[in-house]
Amino acid sequence: MPRYISYSELKDWKFCPYYHKLTRIDRLAGFRGNEYTSFGTAIHSICERKMLNEQFDADEYFLREFKKNISRLDDDIKVDNDLVEKMCLQAANILPYIDEAVKKKFGDFEVVSTEEELMVPIEGVNYNFKGFIDLVLKTSDGKHHIIDWKTCSWGWNYRKRSDPMVTYQLTLYKKYYAIKHGVDPSNIETHFALLKRTAKNNNVEFVSVTSGEVKTNNAAKLLMLAISNIQKSKYIKNRLSCKGCQFYKTGHCT
């Protein structure tokens, strides 16, 4: 049975192959969530329901989902209650503008799918590429639009917008969505939708990602390199990532 690799696993491997081993092979607990991920999960759920034209009270639903997500965090994770209260208010900067921003960006569209699963064979290896696409729209010009919702504070700077390991997520989604559905990649466009908690305006902003042949090949080469090293159990420590790693100077990694 084929194994699979996701973008998040690829990102862990690129961060540090040894971190990948500790969390993905040895099953040590890596990042386990916090107030920010709880907020993001609640907002994502609202975006999905709005795109499906469900009728519901978004403010009430957000508060219920956000607090439920907070309550599910592991007991040893210290929750900043002041931040949680601020986030409850900051949701009002996003919720009313989701539909409006999508319509302004894409005009006439149909929703093709929400939370679409990818489990697509990777050519040349006994692996599948796994992923979940938040939203796929089809516009009147026949284009498919892959959208990934991202919650953030005030937005993304140029460095993050152009970071290959950020944009490769959509590059790989585009590649394997095209294979899954037999769609010409030239008819697929990809976008991050930034859902900004603290921005003064433009609280829902679309950041388009262009993925031509060169970029797609580079992303695919990195994916194959990761798979090759994982198969060979080559877990070299990336010392440049040590200070950002929770296992730094612990019994698991010295």
C-alpha positions in Angstrom: 0.0 0.0 0.0 1.5 3.4 -1.0 2.6 5.7 1.8 1.8 9.4 1.6 3.4 12.7 2.2 1.7 16.0 2.8 2.9 19.6 2.5 3.0 19.9 6.2 5.3 16.8 6.5 7.5 18.2 3.7 7.7 21.5 5.6 8.8 19.7 8.7 11.4 17.8 6.8 12.8 21.0 5.2 12.9 22.6 8.7 15.0 19.8 9.9 15.1 16.1 8.8 15.9 15.1 12.4 12.9 17.0 13.7 10.9 15.1 11.1 12.2 11.9 12.5 11.3 12.8 16.1 7.8 13.9 15.3 6.8 11.8 12.3 8.7 8.5 12.9 9.3 8.4 16.7 5.9 10.0 17.2 7.1 12.6 19.8 4.6 15.4 20.2 5.5 18.3 18.1 3.5 21.5 17.9 0.2 20.9 19.6 -1.8 24.0 18.9 -2.5 27.2 20.9 -4.8 30.2 20.9 -3.9 31.1 17.3 -4.6 27.7 15.9 -7.9 27.6 17.8 -8.9 30.9 16.3 -7.8 29.8 12.8 -9.8 26.6 13.0 -13.0 28.4 14.1 -12.6 31.0 11.3 -11.9 28.3 8.7 -15.1 26.6 9.6 -17.1 29.8 9.2 -15.5 30.4 5.8 -16.5 26.9 4.6 -20.1 27.4 5.8 -20.3 30.8 4.2 -19.1 29.5 0.8 -21.7 26.8 1.0 -24.3 29.5 1.5 -25.4 28.0 4.9 -27.6 30.2 7.0 -26.3 30.7 10.5 -25.2 33.4 13.0 -21.5 33.7 12.3 -20.7 35.6 15.5 -22.4 33.2 17.7 -21.0 30.2 15.8 -17.4 31.6 16.1 -17.6 32.2 19.8 -18.9 28.6 20.4 -16.3 27.0 18.1 -13.4 29.1 19.3 -14.0 28.4 23.0 -14.5 24.7 22.2 -11.2 24.6 20.4 -9.5 26.3 23.4 -11.0 23.8 25.7 -9.5 20.9 23.7 -5.9 22.1 24.0 -3.7 19.8 26.1 -3.9 20.6 29.8 -0.2 21.6 30.0 -0.6 24.3 27.3 -0.8 27.6 29.1 -3.6 29.7 27.6 -3.4 33.5 27.6 -7.0 34.4 28.6 -6.4 38.1 27.8 -5.4 37.2 24.3 -8.5 34.9 24.0 -10.8 37.8 24.9 -9.0 40.1 22.4 -9.4 37.5 19.7 -13.2 37.2 20.4 -13.4 40.9 19.6 -11.0 40.7 16.7 -13.2 38.2 14.8 -15.5 41.1 14.1 -12.8 42.5 11.9 -13.1 39.5 9.6 -16.5 37.8 9.7 -18.6 40.4 8.0 -16.2 40.8 5.1 -15.6 37.2 3.9 -18.4 37.0 1.4 -17.9 40.5 0.1 -14.2 40.0 -0.5 -14.6 36.7 -2.4 -17.3 38.3 -4.6 -15.1 41.4 -5.2 -12.1 39.2 -6.2 -13.8 36.6 -8.3 -17.1 38.1 -9.6 -19.4 35.4 -10.8 -18.3 32.0 -9.6 -19.5 28.6 -8.6 -18.2 26.6 -5.6 -16.6 23.4 -6.9 -15.6 22.0 -3.5 -14.6 22.8 0.0 -12.1 20.8 2.1 -11.3 18.7 -1.0 -9.0 15.8 -0.2 -6.0 15.1 -2.4 -4.6 11.6 -2.4 -2.8 11.5 -5.7 0.0 9.1 -6.8 3.5 10.7 -7.1 5.1 9.6 -10.3 8.2 7.3 -9.8 7.7 6.4 -6.2 5.2 4.3 -4.1 3.9 7.5 -2.4 0.8 9.6 -2.7 0.6 13.3 -2.2 -2.0 14.1 0.5 -3.6 17.4 1.1 -6.9 19.2 1.8 -7.8 22.2 -0.3 -9.9 24.7 1.6 -11.9 26.0 -1.3 -12.0 25.6 -5.1 -14.0 28.0 -7.2 -14.7 28.1 -10.9 -15.2 31.5 -12.6 -17.1 32.4 -15.7 -13.9 32.3 -17.8 -13.5 28.6 -17.0 -10.6 29.1 -14.6 -10.3 27.0 -11.4 -9.2 28.9 -8.4 -7.6 27.1 -5.4 -7.8 29.1 -2.2 -6.2 28.5 1.1 -7.5 30.5 4.1 -4.7 31.9 6.4 -5.5 33.7 9.6 -2.8 36.2 10.7 -2.4 39.5 12.6 -1.9 42.5 10.3 -0.9 40.7 7.2 2.2 39.2 5.4 5.3 41.1 4.5 7.1 40.7 1.1 9.5 38.2 2.5 6.7 35.8 3.6 4.7 36.3 0.4 7.7 35.3 -1.7 9.1 32.5 0.6 9.3 29.3 -1.5 8.4 27.1 1.4 5.2 29.1 2.0 4.1 29.3 -1.7 5.1 25.7 -2.5 1.9 24.6 -0.6 -0.2 26.1 -3.4 2.3 25.0 -6.1 1.9 21.4 -5.0 -1.9 21.7 -4.6 -2.2 23.0 -8.1 0.0 20.2 -9.5 -1.9 17.4 -7.9 -5.3 18.9 -8.3 -4.6 19.2 -12.0 -3.6 15.5 -12.1 -6.6 14.4 -10.0 -9.1 16.1 -12.3 -7.3 16.2 -15.6 -7.4 19.9 -15.7 -4.8 21.9 -17.7 -2.6 23.7 -15.1 -2.8 26.8 -17.2 -6.5 26.9 -16.2 -5.8 26.8 -12.5 -4.9 29.8 -10.4 -4.0 29.8 -6.7 -4.5 32.2 -3.9 -3.9 32.6 -0.2 -6.8 34.4 1.5 -5.4 36.4 4.5 -7.9 36.8 7.3 -6.4 39.6 9.4 -7.2 40.1 13.0 -5.6 43.5 13.7 -5.5 45.3 10.3 -7.0 48.7 10.1 -8.6 47.8 6.7 -8.6 45.2 4.0 -9.2 42.5 6.6 -9.7 39.8 4.0 -6.9 40.1 1.4 -6.1 37.7 -1.5 -2.5 37.0 -2.3 -2.1 35.3 -5.6 0.6 32.7 -6.2 2.0 32.1 -9.6 3.5 28.7 -10.2 5.0 28.2 -13.7 6.9 25.2 -15.0 10.2 26.1 -13.3 8.7 26.7 -9.8 6.5 23.5 -10.1 9.6 21.5 -11.0 11.6 22.9 -8.1 8.7 22.0 -5.7 8.5 18.5 -7.2 12.3 18.0 -6.8 12.2 19.1 -3.2 9.3 16.6 -2.6 11.3 13.8 -4.2 14.4 14.7 -2.3 12.5 14.5 1.0 10.9 11.1 0.0 14.3 9.7 -1.0 15.9 10.7 2.3 12.9 9.4 4.4 13.0 6.1 2.6 16.8 5.8 3.3 16.3 6.9 6.9 18.7 9.8 6.4 17.9 12.2 9.2 20.6 14.8 9.2 20.3 17.6 11.8 19.8 21.1 10.4 21.7 23.1 12.9 20.4 26.4 11.4 16.9 25.4 12.8 18.0 24.5 16.3 17.0 27.7 18.1 13.5 27.5 16.7 13.0 23.9 17.7 11.3 22.7 20.9 13.7 19.7 21.1 16.8 21.9 21.2 19.1 21.0 24.1 16.7 18.4 25.4 17.3 14.7 25.9 15.9 14.1 22.4 18.4 16.3 20.6 21.6 17.9 21.8 
